[in-house]
Amino acid sequence: MNLNYYLLLILFPLLSLSQPTIDEAIEKYNSKSVDYIRVSELVQLKNSNQSIKLLDAREASEYSISHLQNAMFAGYEDFSLKSIQDQLNTQDTIVVYCSIGVRSEQIGEKLQKAGYKHIFNLYGGIFEWVNSGQTVYDQHNKPTNRIHAYDRFWGRYLEKGEKVY
């Protein structure tokens, strides 16, 4: 038999096992209706002491495991603008995040419709934050290595930290 045939037999199973990337998932599931901010850009903004409001668009069980420092819980399924309105101004720079950026895009759209002007979706969400070596905090505001991975499908995008389901 032909050498190319053997190579194909060996490589095909390996190619089919390749892990999808966060970039591929975002391309597939997001409409890009909310401008992205990358982890490195958010780190720079935070380090410059610029006023930024962080909104966690995950469920309470996910937020309690870990979240970005000083992030407000906004929720997703039961998101209510009224519950966070008193803490936000329409001119605030607001960064919304979830696991990888799908749910946060939807919450960002709601904020835009409500008149908020400077809304950003954290590209790759808390997973990319952790994958980039940034710190997350537990419900007692202590650094933690635990991250709620949502489920096994989405959890495959979390490369670092201890996955919690």
Sequence and secondary structure as in RCSB ss.txt:
>XXXX:A:sequence
MNLNYYLLLILFPLLSLSQPTIDEAIEKYNSKSVDYIRVSELVQLKNSNQSIKLLDAREASEYSISHLQNAMFAG
YEDFSLKSIQDQLNTQDTIVVYCSIGVRSEQIGEKLQKAGYKHIFNLYGGIFEWVNSGQTVYDQHNKPTNRIHAY
DRFWGRYLEKGEKVY
>XXXX:A:secstr
  HHHHHHHHHHHHHHT    HHHHHHHH    S EE HHHHHHHHHTT  EEEEE S HHHHHH B TT EE  
STT  HHHHHTT  TTSEEEEE SSSHHHHHHHHHHHHTT  EEEEETTHHHHHHHTT  EE TTS EESEEE  
SHHHHTT  SSEEE 
